Amino acid sequence: MELTTVWFILIAVLWTGYLVLEGFDFGVGMLLGWLPRKQDRERERRVMINTIGPVWDGNEVWLLTAGGATFAAFPEWYATLFSGFYLPLLLILLALIIRVVAFEWRGKINDDRWRAWADRALIVGSWVPAVLWGVAFANIVRGVELDADHQYVGGFWALLNPFALLGGATTALIFLTHGAAFLALKSAGDIRDRAATLAARLAPVTLVVAAVWALWAQVAYSDAAWTWAAVAVAAVALVVLVLATRTRREGLAFIASAVTIVAAVVLIFGSLFPDVMPAFDPANSLTVTNASSTHYTLTVMTWVAVILTPVVLLYQGWTYWVFRKRVSTAHIPESIGLTFDRSPARVGAPDEER
Protein backbone atom coordinates (compact mmCIF):
# COMPACT_ATOMS: atom_id res chain seq x y z
CA MET A 1 0.00 0.00 0.00
CA GLU A 2 1.28 3.48 -0.89
CA LEU A 3 2.24 5.67 2.06
CA THR A 4 -0.13 8.36 0.81
CA THR A 5 -3.00 5.90 1.20
CA VAL A 6 -1.71 4.80 4.61
CA TRP A 7 -1.71 8.37 5.87
CA PHE A 8 -5.13 9.08 4.39
CA ILE A 9 -6.42 6.13 6.44
CA LEU A 10 -4.51 7.22 9.55
CA ILE A 11 -5.98 10.72 9.35
CA ALA A 12 -9.44 9.15 9.07
CA VAL A 13 -8.66 7.10 12.19
CA LEU A 14 -7.57 10.23 14.06
CA TRP A 15 -10.79 12.02 13.12
CA THR A 16 -12.73 8.94 14.23
CA GLY A 17 -11.07 9.03 17.64
CA TYR A 18 -11.74 12.74 17.98
CA LEU A 19 -15.39 12.64 16.97
CA VAL A 20 -16.22 9.58 19.07
CA LEU A 21 -14.47 10.84 22.23
CA GLU A 22 -15.05 14.57 21.92
CA GLY A 23 -18.54 13.83 20.62
CA PHE A 24 -19.86 12.83 24.03
CA ASP A 25 -18.02 15.82 25.57
CA PHE A 26 -19.91 18.08 23.18
CA GLY A 27 -23.14 16.26 23.97
CA VAL A 28 -22.78 16.73 27.72
CA GLY A 29 -21.94 20.41 27.24
CA MET A 30 -24.93 20.88 24.94
CA LEU A 31 -27.22 19.30 27.54
CA LEU A 32 -25.91 21.52 30.32
CA GLY A 33 -28.52 24.15 29.56
CA TRP A 34 -31.72 22.21 30.16
CA LEU A 35 -31.11 18.77 31.67
CA PRO A 36 -30.42 19.87 35.30
CA ARG A 37 -33.45 20.60 37.49
CA LYS A 38 -33.96 24.20 38.58
CA GLN A 39 -34.09 23.37 42.29
CA ASP A 40 -30.69 21.65 42.26
CA ARG A 41 -29.19 23.11 39.10
CA GLU A 42 -25.70 23.92 40.37
CA ARG A 43 -24.95 20.52 41.90
CA GLU A 44 -26.34 18.65 38.89
CA ARG A 45 -24.36 20.79 36.48
CA ARG A 46 -21.26 19.97 38.48
CA VAL A 47 -22.13 16.27 38.23
CA MET A 48 -22.40 16.60 34.45
CA ILE A 49 -19.09 18.43 34.21
CA ASN A 50 -17.43 15.88 36.50
CA THR A 51 -18.41 13.02 34.18
CA ILE A 52 -16.16 14.47 31.48
CA GLY A 53 -13.82 16.51 33.68
CA PRO A 54 -10.92 14.03 33.81
CA VAL A 55 -10.92 13.25 30.07
CA TRP A 56 -12.17 16.16 27.95
CA ASP A 57 -8.75 17.77 27.44
CA GLY A 58 -7.20 14.44 26.46
CA ASN A 59 -9.98 13.93 23.93
CA GLU A 60 -9.12 17.24 22.26
CA VAL A 61 -5.59 16.01 21.60
CA TRP A 62 -7.03 13.84 18.82
CA LEU A 63 -8.01 17.03 16.96
CA LEU A 64 -4.53 18.52 17.32
CA THR A 65 -2.99 15.29 16.08
CA ALA A 66 -5.36 15.08 13.12
CA GLY A 67 -4.58 18.68 12.15
CA GLY A 68 -0.85 18.16 12.57
CA ALA A 69 -0.90 14.94 10.57
CA THR A 70 -2.82 16.65 7.77
CA PHE A 71 -0.32 19.53 7.72
CA ALA A 72 2.66 17.17 7.57
CA ALA A 73 1.31 14.47 5.27
CA PHE A 74 -0.89 16.54 2.92
CA PRO A 75 0.23 20.19 3.10
CA GLU A 76 -1.75 21.18 -0.01
CA TRP A 77 -4.92 19.78 1.54
CA TYR A 78 -4.22 21.62 4.79
CA ALA A 79 -3.56 24.92 3.00
CA THR A 80 -6.68 24.74 0.83
CA LEU A 81 -8.91 23.60 3.68
CA PHE A 82 -7.81 26.20 6.22
CA SER A 83 -7.81 29.08 3.74
CA GLY A 84 -11.10 28.19 2.06
CA PHE A 85 -12.93 27.28 5.28
CA TYR A 86 -11.27 30.07 7.24
CA LEU A 87 -14.37 31.62 8.84
CA PRO A 88 -16.13 28.40 9.98
CA LEU A 89 -12.86 26.97 11.29
CA LEU A 90 -12.15 30.23 13.11
CA LEU A 91 -15.59 30.06 14.73
CA ILE A 92 -14.87 26.48 15.81
CA LEU A 93 -11.51 27.52 17.22
CA LEU A 94 -13.01 30.43 19.17
CA ALA A 95 -15.76 28.16 20.52
CA LEU A 96 -13.18 25.60 21.67
CA ILE A 97 -11.13 28.34 23.35
CA ILE A 98 -14.05 29.74 25.37
CA ARG A 99 -15.01 26.16 26.24
CA VAL A 100 -11.54 25.48 27.63
CA VAL A 101 -11.58 28.71 29.62
CA ALA A 102 -15.01 27.86 31.04
CA PHE A 103 -13.88 24.37 32.07
CA GLU A 104 -10.75 25.60 33.78
CA TRP A 105 -12.12 28.77 35.42
CA ARG A 106 -15.74 27.97 36.26
CA GLY A 107 -15.00 27.07 39.88
CA LYS A 108 -12.28 29.62 40.52
CA ILE A 109 -14.66 32.33 41.76
CA ASN A 110 -17.48 31.60 44.20
CA ASP A 111 -20.08 33.74 42.45
CA ASP A 112 -23.34 32.65 40.85
CA ARG A 113 -23.07 35.15 37.99
CA TRP A 114 -19.53 33.99 37.20
CA ARG A 115 -20.64 30.36 37.06
CA ALA A 116 -23.65 31.31 34.93
CA TRP A 117 -21.38 32.97 32.36
CA ALA A 118 -19.07 29.95 32.43
CA ASP A 119 -22.03 27.64 31.83
CA ARG A 120 -23.15 29.73 28.87
CA ALA A 121 -19.62 29.54 27.46
CA LEU A 122 -19.64 25.75 27.88
CA ILE A 123 -23.00 25.45 26.13
CA VAL A 124 -22.04 27.72 23.21
CA GLY A 125 -18.58 26.17 23.02
CA SER A 126 -20.19 22.76 22.62
CA TRP A 127 -23.02 23.63 20.21
CA VAL A 128 -20.95 25.61 17.72
CA PRO A 129 -18.35 22.87 16.94
CA ALA A 130 -21.03 20.16 17.02
CA VAL A 131 -22.90 21.91 14.20
CA LEU A 132 -19.99 23.35 12.20
CA TRP A 133 -17.98 20.13 12.02
CA GLY A 134 -20.95 18.57 10.26
CA VAL A 135 -21.21 21.54 7.90
CA ALA A 136 -17.49 21.36 7.09
CA PHE A 137 -17.35 17.62 6.44
CA ALA A 138 -20.54 17.71 4.37
CA ASN A 139 -19.01 20.39 2.13
CA ILE A 140 -15.85 18.34 1.70
CA VAL A 141 -17.91 15.31 0.65
CA ARG A 142 -20.08 17.41 -1.67
CA GLY A 143 -17.12 19.16 -3.26
CA VAL A 144 -16.22 22.82 -3.41
CA GLU A 145 -15.28 25.37 -6.05
CA LEU A 146 -11.50 25.25 -6.52
CA ASP A 147 -9.49 27.02 -9.21
CA ALA A 148 -6.56 25.57 -11.12
CA ASP A 149 -4.20 26.47 -8.24
CA HIS A 150 -6.38 24.51 -5.79
CA GLN A 151 -7.61 27.68 -4.07
CA TYR A 152 -11.17 27.87 -2.79
CA VAL A 153 -13.11 30.56 -4.66
CA GLY A 154 -16.68 29.76 -3.67
CA GLY A 155 -17.19 32.23 -0.82
CA PHE A 156 -18.63 31.73 2.65
CA TRP A 157 -22.32 31.57 1.77
CA ALA A 158 -21.73 28.75 -0.71
CA LEU A 159 -20.79 26.59 2.28
CA LEU A 160 -24.30 26.98 3.73
CA ASN A 161 -26.01 24.75 1.17
CA PRO A 162 -28.86 22.35 2.09
CA PHE A 163 -26.64 19.26 2.14
CA ALA A 164 -24.14 20.93 4.47
CA LEU A 165 -26.83 22.32 6.78
CA LEU A 166 -28.36 18.85 7.04
CA GLY A 167 -24.88 17.57 7.86
CA GLY A 168 -24.66 20.09 10.69
CA ALA A 169 -28.04 18.99 12.04
CA THR A 170 -26.91 15.36 11.80
CA THR A 171 -23.72 15.82 13.81
CA ALA A 172 -25.52 17.96 16.41
CA LEU A 173 -28.17 15.27 16.94
CA ILE A 174 -25.66 12.43 17.00
CA PHE A 175 -23.51 14.23 19.57
CA LEU A 176 -26.55 15.11 21.67
CA THR A 177 -27.66 11.48 21.76
CA HIS A 178 -24.09 10.28 22.28
CA GLY A 179 -23.68 12.68 25.20
CA ALA A 180 -26.99 11.69 26.78
CA ALA A 181 -26.07 8.00 26.53
CA PHE A 182 -22.67 8.73 28.07
CA LEU A 183 -24.22 10.76 30.88
CA ALA A 184 -26.66 7.95 31.65
CA LEU A 185 -23.71 5.54 31.72
CA LYS A 186 -21.51 7.71 33.94
CA SER A 187 -23.94 9.30 36.41
CA ALA A 188 -26.10 7.97 39.21
CA GLY A 189 -29.39 8.99 40.74
CA ASP A 190 -32.09 11.19 39.27
CA ILE A 191 -29.86 12.82 36.66
CA ARG A 192 -29.06 9.37 35.27
CA ASP A 193 -32.77 8.67 34.81
CA ARG A 194 -33.38 11.98 33.05
CA ALA A 195 -30.38 11.49 30.77
CA ALA A 196 -31.60 8.00 29.83
CA THR A 197 -35.11 9.32 29.14
CA LEU A 198 -33.74 12.12 26.97
CA ALA A 199 -31.52 9.69 25.04
CA ALA A 200 -34.60 7.54 24.32
CA ARG A 201 -36.43 10.60 22.95
CA LEU A 202 -33.51 11.82 20.86
CA ALA A 203 -32.57 8.46 19.32
CA PRO A 204 -35.52 8.14 16.85
CA VAL A 205 -35.05 11.73 15.62
CA THR A 206 -31.33 11.09 15.19
CA LEU A 207 -32.10 7.91 13.27
CA VAL A 208 -34.31 9.72 10.75
CA VAL A 209 -32.06 12.75 10.18
CA ALA A 210 -28.83 10.74 10.01
CA ALA A 211 -30.40 8.20 7.63
CA VAL A 212 -31.52 10.95 5.23
CA TRP A 213 -28.05 12.56 5.21
CA ALA A 214 -26.20 9.25 4.80
CA LEU A 215 -28.38 8.13 1.90
CA TRP A 216 -28.02 11.55 0.25
CA ALA A 217 -24.25 11.41 0.63
CA GLN A 218 -23.99 7.88 -0.69
CA VAL A 219 -26.28 8.30 -3.69
CA ALA A 220 -25.19 11.78 -4.77
CA TYR A 221 -21.53 12.03 -3.84
CA SER A 222 -19.95 8.59 -3.41
CA ASP A 223 -18.48 6.71 -6.36
CA ALA A 224 -17.44 3.77 -4.18
CA ALA A 225 -19.93 0.93 -3.95
CA TRP A 226 -18.31 -0.47 -0.80
CA THR A 227 -19.33 2.59 1.23
CA TRP A 228 -22.87 1.20 1.17
CA ALA A 229 -21.52 -1.11 3.89
CA ALA A 230 -20.80 1.93 6.07
CA VAL A 231 -24.35 3.18 5.48
CA ALA A 232 -25.71 -0.23 6.46
CA VAL A 233 -23.58 -0.39 9.62
CA ALA A 234 -24.71 3.11 10.61
CA ALA A 235 -28.36 2.13 10.03
CA VAL A 236 -28.05 -1.00 12.17
CA ALA A 237 -26.23 0.92 14.90
CA LEU A 238 -28.94 3.60 14.96
CA VAL A 239 -31.68 0.98 15.24
CA VAL A 240 -29.77 -0.66 18.10
CA LEU A 241 -29.41 2.78 19.69
CA VAL A 242 -33.18 3.32 19.58
CA LEU A 243 -33.89 -0.10 21.10
CA ALA A 244 -31.14 0.13 23.72
CA THR A 245 -32.26 3.55 24.96
CA ARG A 246 -35.84 2.34 25.25
CA THR A 247 -34.78 -0.67 27.36
CA ARG A 248 -32.28 1.38 29.42
CA ARG A 249 -29.26 -0.67 28.32
CA GLU A 250 -26.90 2.24 28.77
CA GLY A 251 -23.63 0.56 27.81
CA LEU A 252 -25.11 -0.85 24.60
CA ALA A 253 -26.63 2.53 23.75
CA PHE A 254 -23.28 4.26 24.13
CA ILE A 255 -21.53 1.63 21.99
CA ALA A 256 -24.24 1.97 19.32
CA SER A 257 -23.87 5.75 19.14
CA ALA A 258 -20.08 5.38 18.96
CA VAL A 259 -20.40 2.85 16.11
CA THR A 260 -22.69 5.28 14.30
CA ILE A 261 -19.99 7.96 14.41
CA VAL A 262 -17.33 5.48 13.23
CA ALA A 263 -19.51 4.41 10.31
CA ALA A 264 -20.16 8.07 9.41
CA VAL A 265 -16.42 8.81 9.28
CA VAL A 266 -15.85 5.72 7.12
CA LEU A 267 -18.59 6.91 4.77
CA ILE A 268 -17.08 10.40 4.55
CA PHE A 269 -13.50 9.36 3.90
CA GLY A 270 -14.50 6.40 1.75
CA SER A 271 -16.58 8.71 -0.43
CA LEU A 272 -13.62 11.08 -0.83
CA PHE A 273 -10.84 8.66 -1.76
CA PRO A 274 -8.66 9.12 -3.77
CA ASP A 275 -9.58 12.81 -3.44
CA VAL A 276 -8.90 14.72 -0.26
CA MET A 277 -10.67 17.89 -1.44
CA PRO A 278 -12.93 17.27 -4.43
CA ALA A 279 -13.69 20.20 -6.72
CA PHE A 280 -16.72 20.83 -8.91
CA ASP A 281 -14.28 20.57 -11.82
CA PRO A 282 -12.54 17.20 -11.27
CA ALA A 283 -9.38 18.53 -12.95
CA ASN A 284 -8.91 20.93 -10.03
CA SER A 285 -9.45 18.37 -7.27
CA LEU A 286 -6.81 17.69 -4.65
CA THR A 287 -5.94 14.00 -4.39
CA VAL A 288 -3.77 11.89 -2.11
CA THR A 289 -1.11 12.15 -4.82
CA ASN A 290 -0.96 15.85 -5.71
CA ALA A 291 -1.56 17.04 -2.13
CA SER A 292 0.99 14.85 -0.33
CA SER A 293 4.43 15.46 1.13
CA THR A 294 7.55 13.69 -0.09
CA HIS A 295 8.03 9.96 0.33
CA TYR A 296 10.84 10.57 2.84
CA THR A 297 8.60 12.74 5.02
CA LEU A 298 5.85 10.15 5.01
CA THR A 299 8.33 7.40 5.87
CA VAL A 300 9.66 9.26 8.92
CA MET A 301 6.12 10.06 10.04
CA THR A 302 5.12 6.43 9.71
CA TRP A 303 7.93 5.23 11.99
CA VAL A 304 7.07 7.89 14.58
CA ALA A 305 3.40 6.88 14.46
CA VAL A 306 4.22 3.17 14.81
CA ILE A 307 6.33 3.81 17.92
CA LEU A 308 4.28 6.46 19.74
CA THR A 309 0.65 5.67 18.88
CA PRO A 310 0.41 2.52 21.07
CA VAL A 311 1.84 4.47 24.02
CA VAL A 312 -0.76 7.21 23.64
CA LEU A 313 -3.60 4.69 23.31
CA LEU A 314 -2.48 2.77 26.39
CA TYR A 315 -2.23 5.94 28.46
CA GLN A 316 -5.65 7.20 27.41
CA GLY A 317 -7.19 3.78 28.01
CA TRP A 318 -5.67 3.74 31.49
CA THR A 319 -7.17 7.19 32.17
CA TYR A 320 -10.67 5.99 31.29
CA TRP A 321 -10.19 2.92 33.49
CA VAL A 322 -9.14 5.00 36.49
CA PHE A 323 -12.18 7.29 36.14
CA ARG A 324 -14.63 4.56 35.20
CA LYS A 325 -17.07 4.87 38.14
CA ARG A 326 -20.34 6.75 38.25
CA VAL A 327 -20.78 10.27 39.63
CA SER A 328 -23.81 11.59 41.55
CA THR A 329 -24.76 14.62 43.58
CA ALA A 330 -23.67 12.68 46.68
CA HIS A 331 -20.07 13.13 45.49
CA ILE A 332 -20.41 16.90 45.10
CA PRO A 333 -19.28 18.77 48.23
CA GLU A 334 -21.26 21.74 49.51
CA SER A 335 -18.31 24.10 49.04
CA ILE A 336 -17.80 25.20 45.46
CA GLY A 337 -14.05 24.72 45.11
CA LEU A 338 -12.84 23.53 41.74
CA THR A 339 -15.26 22.59 39.02
CA PHE A 340 -14.04 19.02 39.02
CA ASP A 341 -11.60 16.91 40.99
CA ARG A 342 -9.32 14.57 39.04
CA SER A 343 -8.73 12.32 42.04
CA PRO A 344 -10.25 8.84 41.48
CA ALA A 345 -11.15 8.64 45.16
CA ARG A 346 -13.24 11.81 44.94
CA VAL A 347 -14.80 11.25 41.51
CA GLY A 348 -15.72 7.56 41.68
CA ALA A 349 -18.84 6.12 43.23
CA PRO A 350 -18.79 2.94 45.33
CA ASP A 351 -18.58 -0.26 43.33
CA GLU A 352 -22.15 -1.23 44.13
CA GLU A 353 -23.41 1.97 42.43
CA ARG A 354 -21.65 1.23 39.13
RABEL-V302441 format. One record per pair of residues at least 12 apart in sequence whose C-alpha atoms are under 10 Angstrom apart, sorted by the first residue. I is the first residue (numbers start at 1). GAP is how many residues later the second one is. Records with the same first field share a line. If there is no record, write none. Layout:
I=GAP / GAP
This chain:
2=286 / 287 / 293
3=70 / 285 / 289 / 291 / 292 / 293 / 294 / 295 / 296 / 298 / 299
4=69 / 70 / 270 / 283 / 284 / 285 / 286 / 287 / 288 / 289 / 290 / 291 / 294 / 295
5=268 / 269 / 283 / 284 / 287
6=282 / 292 / 296
7=62 / 63 / 65 / 66 / 67 / 281 / 285 / 291 / 294 / 295
8=61 / 62 / 65 / 66 / 261 / 265 / 266 / 267 / 268 / 280 / 284
9=257 / 260 / 261 / 264
10=56 / 59 / 60 / 292 / 295
11=54 / 55 / 56 / 57 / 58 / 59 / 62 / 258
12=54 / 250 / 253 / 254 / 256 / 257 / 258
13=49 / 53 / 249 / 252 / 253 / 256
14=47 / 48 / 49 / 50 / 51 / 52 / 53 / 55
15=47 / 48 / 49 / 50 / 51 / 52 / 247 / 250 / 254
16=46 / 47 / 50 / 242 / 243 / 245 / 246 / 247 / 248 / 249 / 250
17=42 / 43 / 44 / 45 / 46 / 49 / 241 / 244 / 245 / 248
18=40 / 41 / 42 / 43 / 44 / 45 / 46 / 47 / 48
19=40 / 41 / 43 / 44 / 111 / 114 / 152 / 156 / 239 / 242 / 243 / 246
20=39 / 155 / 158 / 235 / 237 / 238 / 239 / 240 / 241 / 242 / 245
21=34 / 35 / 37 / 38 / 39 / 41 / 157 / 158 / 237 / 240
22=30 / 33 / 34 / 35 / 36 / 37 / 38 / 39 / 40 / 41 / 104 / 108 / 153 / 157
23=33 / 36 / 103 / 106 / 107 / 148 / 149 / 151 / 152 / 153 / 154 / 155 / 156 / 159 / 234 / 235 / 238
24=28 / 32 / 35 / 150 / 151 / 152 / 153 / 154 / 155 / 156 / 157 / 158 / 159 / 230 / 233 / 234
25=23 / 24 / 26 / 27 / 28 / 30 / 31 / 32 / 34 / 35 / 101 / 150 / 151 / 153 / 154 / 155 / 157 / 158
26=26 / 30 / 73 / 96 / 97 / 98 / 99 / 100 / 101 / 102 / 103 / 104 / 146 / 149 / 150 / 152 / 153
27=96 / 99 / 100 / 103 / 145 / 146 / 147 / 148 / 149 / 150 / 151 / 152 / 153 / 154 / 155 / 156
28=17 / 20 / 21 / 23 / 24 / 94 / 95 / 98 / 147 / 148 / 149 / 150 / 151 / 152 / 153 / 154 / 155 / 167
29=16 / 19 / 20 / 23 / 70 / 90 / 91 / 92 / 93 / 94 / 95 / 96 / 97 / 98 / 146 / 147 / 150
30=90 / 92 / 93 / 94 / 95 / 96 / 97 / 98 / 100 / 142 / 145 / 146 / 149 / 150
31=14 / 17 / 91 / 92 / 95 / 96 / 145 / 146 / 148 / 149 / 152 / 164 / 167
32=12 / 13 / 14 / 16 / 17 / 87 / 88 / 90 / 91 / 94
33=12 / 86 / 87 / 89 / 90 / 91
35=13 / 145 / 156 / 159 / 160 / 163
36=12 / 154 / 155 / 158 / 159
37=153 / 154 / 157
40=289
42=70 / 73 / 74 / 287 / 290 / 294
43=285 / 286 / 287 / 288 / 289 / 290 / 291 / 293
44=143 / 146 / 147 / 284 / 285 / 288
45=74 / 146 / 284 / 294
46=60 / 61 / 281 / 282 / 283 / 285 / 286 / 290 / 292 / 293 / 294
47=136 / 139 / 140 / 141 / 144 / 279 / 280 / 281 / 282 / 283 / 284 / 285 / 292 / 293 / 300
48=135 / 138 / 139 / 143 / 144 / 279 / 280 / 281 / 292
49=54 / 70 / 73 / 134 / 278 / 290 / 291
50=136 / 137 / 276 / 277 / 278 / 281 / 282 / 289 / 290 / 291 / 292 / 297 / 298
51=131 / 132 / 134 / 135 / 136 / 272 / 273 / 274 / 275 / 276 / 277 / 289 / 296 / 297
52=127 / 130 / 131 / 134 / 271 / 288
53=50 / 51 / 270 / 286 / 287 / 288 / 289 / 294
54=265 / 266 / 268 / 269 / 286 / 287 / 288 / 289 / 290 / 293
55=261 / 264 / 265 / 268 / 287
56=44 / 47
57=43 / 46
58=258 / 261
59=257
60=36
69=229 / 232 / 236
70=221 / 222 / 223
71=221 / 222
72=220 / 221 / 222 / 225 / 226 / 229
73=215 / 218 / 219 / 220 / 221 / 222 / 224 / 225 / 226 / 228 / 229
74=202 / 212 / 213 / 214 / 215 / 216 / 217 / 218 / 219 / 220 / 224
75=215 / 216 / 217 / 218
76=74 / 75 / 200 / 201 / 210 / 211 / 212 / 214 / 215 / 216 / 217
77=73 / 198 / 199 / 200 / 209 / 210 / 211 / 213 / 214 / 215
78=198 / 199 / 213 / 214
79=71 / 72 / 212
80=66 / 69 / 70 / 71 / 72 / 197 / 206 / 211
81=55 / 59 / 69 / 70 / 71 / 195 / 196
82=70
83=68 / 69
84=60 / 61 / 62 / 66 / 67 / 68 / 69 / 70 / 71 / 72 / 75
85=51 / 54 / 67 / 70 / 71 / 74
86=70
87=69
88=40 / 41 / 44 / 45 / 47 / 48 / 68 / 71
89=40 / 43 / 44 / 47
91=34 / 37 / 38 / 41
92=33 / 34 / 35 / 36 / 37 / 38 / 39 / 40 / 41
93=32 / 35 / 36
94=31 / 34 / 35
95=26 / 27 / 28 / 29 / 30 / 31 / 32 / 33 / 34
96=25 / 26 / 28 / 29 / 30 / 32 / 33
97=24 / 25 / 28
98=20 / 22 / 23 / 24 / 25 / 26 / 27 / 28
99=19 / 20 / 21 / 22 / 23 / 24 / 25 / 26 / 27
100=18 / 21 / 22 / 25
101=17 / 20 / 21 / 24
102=12 / 13 / 15 / 16 / 17 / 18 / 19 / 20 / 21 / 23 / 237
103=15 / 16 / 18 / 19 / 235 / 236 / 237
104=14 / 234 / 235 / 236
105=13 / 233 / 234
106=12 / 13 / 15 / 16 / 230 / 231 / 232 / 233 / 234
107=229 / 230 / 231 / 232 / 233
108=228 / 229 / 230 / 231
109=227 / 228 / 229
110=225 / 226 / 227 / 228
111=225
115=224
126=46 / 49 / 50
127=45 / 48 / 49
128=40 / 44
129=39 / 42 / 43
130=38 / 39 / 40 / 41 / 42 / 43 / 44 / 45 / 46
131=33 / 34 / 35 / 36 / 37 / 38 / 39 / 40 / 41 / 42 / 44
132=32 / 33 / 35 / 36 / 37 / 39 / 40
133=31 / 34 / 35 / 38 / 39
134=29 / 30 / 31 / 32 / 33 / 34 / 35 / 36 / 37 / 38
135=24 / 25 / 26 / 27 / 28 / 29 / 30 / 31 / 32 / 33 / 34 / 35 / 36
136=23 / 24 / 28 / 29 / 31 / 32
137=27 / 30 / 31 / 34 / 128 / 131 / 132
138=21 / 23 / 24 / 25 / 26 / 27 / 28 / 29 / 30 / 75 / 79 / 130
139=19 / 20 / 21 / 22 / 24 / 25 / 26 / 28 / 138 / 139
140=19 / 24 / 128 / 129 / 131 / 132 / 135 / 136 / 137 / 138 / 139
141=22 / 23 / 76 / 77 / 79 / 80 / 81 / 126 / 127 / 128 / 129 / 130 / 131 / 134 / 135 / 136 / 137 / 138
142=19 / 21 / 22 / 75 / 78 / 79 / 80 / 126 / 129 / 130 / 135 / 136 / 137 / 138
143=16 / 78 / 129 / 132 / 133 / 134 / 135 / 136 / 137 / 138 / 139 / 142
144=14 / 15 / 133 / 134 / 135 / 136 / 137 / 141
145=13 / 132 / 133 / 134 / 135 / 136 / 139 / 140
146=131 / 132 / 133 / 134 / 135 / 136 / 137 / 138 / 139 / 140
147=132 / 133 / 134 / 136 / 137 / 138
148=131 / 133 / 135 / 136 / 137
149=135 / 136 / 137
150=127 / 128 / 129 / 133 / 134 / 135 / 136 / 141
151=133
152=127
163=50 / 53 / 54
164=49
165=48
166=43 / 44 / 46 / 47 / 50
167=42 / 43 / 45 / 46 / 47 / 50
168=45
169=37 / 40 / 41 / 44
170=35 / 36 / 37 / 38 / 39 / 40 / 41 / 42 / 43 / 44
171=35 / 38 / 39 / 90 / 93
172=34
173=29 / 30 / 32 / 33 / 34 / 36 / 37
174=28 / 29 / 31 / 32 / 33 / 35 / 36 / 64 / 83 / 84 / 86 / 87
175=31 / 82 / 83 / 86
176=22 / 23 / 26 / 27 / 30
177=18 / 19 / 21 / 22 / 23 / 24 / 25 / 26 / 27 / 28 / 29 / 64 / 68 / 76 / 77 / 80
178=21 / 24 / 25 / 63 / 75 / 76 / 77 / 78 / 79 / 80 / 82 / 83
179=16 / 20 / 75 / 78
180=12 / 14 / 15 / 16 / 17 / 18 / 19 / 20 / 22 / 23 / 65 / 70 / 73 / 74
181=14 / 15 / 16 / 17 / 18 / 19 / 22 / 60 / 63 / 64 / 67 / 68 / 69 / 70 / 71 / 72 / 73 / 74 / 75 / 76
182=13 / 14 / 17 / 68 / 69 / 71 / 72 / 73 / 75
183=12 / 13 / 16 / 67 / 71 / 143 / 144
184=12 / 13 / 14 / 15 / 61 / 64 / 65 / 66 / 67 / 69 / 70 / 142
185=63 / 64 / 65 / 66 / 67 / 68 / 69 / 139 / 140 / 141 / 142 / 169
186=64 / 65 / 137 / 138 / 139 / 140 / 141 / 142 / 162 / 163 / 168
187=138 / 139 / 140 / 141 / 142 / 161 / 162 / 166 / 167
188=137 / 138 / 139 / 140 / 141 / 142 / 161 / 165 / 166
189=137 / 138 / 139 / 140 / 141 / 164
190=138 / 139
191=136 / 137 / 138
192=58 / 134 / 135 / 136
193=55
196=48 / 49 / 50 / 51 / 52 / 53 / 54 / 57
197=48 / 49 / 51
198=47
199=42 / 43 / 45 / 46 / 47 / 49 / 51 / 54 / 55
200=41 / 42 / 43 / 44 / 45 / 46 / 47 / 48 / 53
201=41 / 44 / 45
202=39 / 40 / 43
203=35 / 36 / 37 / 38 / 39 / 40 / 41 / 42 / 43 / 50 / 54
204=34 / 35 / 37 / 38 / 39 / 41
205=37
206=32 / 35 / 36 / 51
207=27 / 28 / 29 / 30 / 31 / 32 / 34 / 35 / 53
208=27 / 30
210=21 / 24 / 25 / 28 / 50 / 54
211=20 / 21 / 23 / 24 / 27
214=14 / 16 / 17 / 18 / 20 / 21 / 49 / 50 / 53 / 54
215=13 / 16 / 17
217=14 / 50 / 51 / 54
218=12 / 13 / 49 / 50 / 52 / 53
221=47 / 50 / 51
222=45 / 46 / 47 / 48 / 49 / 50 / 51
223=47 / 48 / 49 / 50
224=43 / 46 / 47 / 48 / 49
225=45 / 46
226=41 / 44 / 45
227=36 / 37 / 39 / 40 / 41 / 42 / 43 / 44
228=39 / 42 / 43
229=34 / 37 / 38
230=30 / 32 / 33 / 34 / 35 / 36 / 37 / 38 / 40
231=29 / 32 / 33 / 35 / 36
232=31
233=23 / 26 / 27 / 29 / 30 / 31
234=22 / 23 / 24 / 25 / 26 / 27 / 28 / 29 / 30 / 32 / 33
235=25 / 28
236=20 / 23 / 24
237=15 / 16 / 18 / 19 / 20 / 21 / 22 / 23 / 24 / 26
238=15 / 18 / 19 / 20 / 21 / 22 / 23
239=17 / 18
240=12 / 13 / 15 / 16 / 17 / 20
241=12 / 13 / 14 / 15 / 16 / 17 / 18 / 19
242=14 / 15
244=12
272=15 / 16
273=14 / 15
274=12 / 13 / 14 / 15
275=12 / 13 / 14 / 15 / 16
276=12 / 13 / 14 / 15 / 16
277=14
319=25
321=23
322=20 / 21 / 22 / 23 / 25 / 26
323=19 / 20 / 21 / 22 / 23 / 24 / 25 / 26
324=20 / 23 / 24 / 25 / 30
325=19 / 20 / 22 / 23 / 24 / 25 / 26 / 27 / 28 / 29
326=21 / 22 / 23 / 24 / 25 / 27 / 28
327=19 / 20 / 21 / 22 / 23 / 26 / 27
328=19 / 20 / 21 / 25
330=19
331=14 / 15 / 16 / 17 / 18
332=14 / 15
333=13
